Every structure is written in C-alpha cells, then in structure tokens.
Amino acid sequence: MNMGRPKIIAKVTGFISIAICIAYLLLITIFDFRTYLNDQLSNIN
C-alpha cells in the first residue's frame, strides 16, 4: 500500500484550512478598521 497519498492530502487540507483562517482574520481586521475610520470621519463634521 502507498501511504504517501493520505499524508499529502492531509497536508494540503491543513494548508487550505490555515489559509482560510488567515484570510478570514484579515477580512475581519479590514472591515473593523473601516468601521472605526467611518466613525472618525463622521465625528469630524
């Protein structure tokens, strides 16, 4: 039996899940900063 294929699939799946987590955190950070920026701009007027 070839045990290399399941290990490769596991590593690729892990990498994809970590990439999704990082992208999610970046999006949340960007949208949170936009909300803060909009609040600051609306307070100026």
PEVENTA-V414163 format. One record per helix or strand of 3 or more residues. SS is the DSSP state (hx for helix, st for strand). FROM is the first residue (numbers start at 1). TO is the last residue. Records with the same first field share a line. If there is no record, write none. Layout:
SS=FROM-TO ; FROM-TO
This chain:
hx=4-44
